[in-house]
């Protein structure tokens, strides 16, 4: 039993795996938090683009063209 205990206390492989797990978790947290800010920016950008396109098409040509190109 003493050999097992000494060997268990000297074994560092599990500690390394836990450290890598913690690092991966912190990286995932950083990515997730930056994505929420990016999502807000993208939503406002696409809303702006949509309003510009809507105003351009509503005040666009009144020639009656269907836009089929042909």
N, C-alpha and C positions, 0 to 999 in steps of 0.2 A: 504494500500500500504506500509506503514511503517513496519508493521509486516512481510510482505513478504520480504522486503529488509533486515531487521535484521536477519530473519531466513536464507535467502540466504547467507549473509555474514558469519554466524556462521557455515554453513554446510561445512564440510571438506571431505565428501565422494568423491566428484569429484576430489579433489586435490590428494587424495590417488590413485585413478585410473590413473590419469595422471602420477604420480610418477612411478607406476608399469609399465605403458606403456613405459616410458623413459628407465627404467632399462631393460625391455625386448628388446627394440631397441638397446641398447648398447651391450647387450649380443649377439644379432644376428649379429651386426657389427663385434664384436670380432671373432665370429665363421667364418663368411664369409672371413675375412682377413686372418685368419690362414689356412683356406682351400685352398686359392690360393697358398700359400707357400707350403703346403702339396702336392698339385697337381703337382707343378714343381718338387719336390723331387721324387714323384712316377713316373713321366714320365721319368726322367733320370734313375731311377733304372730299370724300365722295358725295356728301350732302351738298357741298359747295359746287362741285362739278355738275351734279344733277340739276341744281337750280339754274346754273348758267346755261346748260343745254335746254332746259325747259323754257327759259325766257327767250333763247335764240330761236327755238322752233315755233313758239307762239307768235313771235314778231317776224318770222321768216318770210319767205317768198309767198306771195298771194297769187301766183300764176296758175295754181290749180294742178300742178304736176304731182303725180302720185309717187314719184321718186323711184320708179321701177327701172329706170335707165334704158328704156328702150323704145 
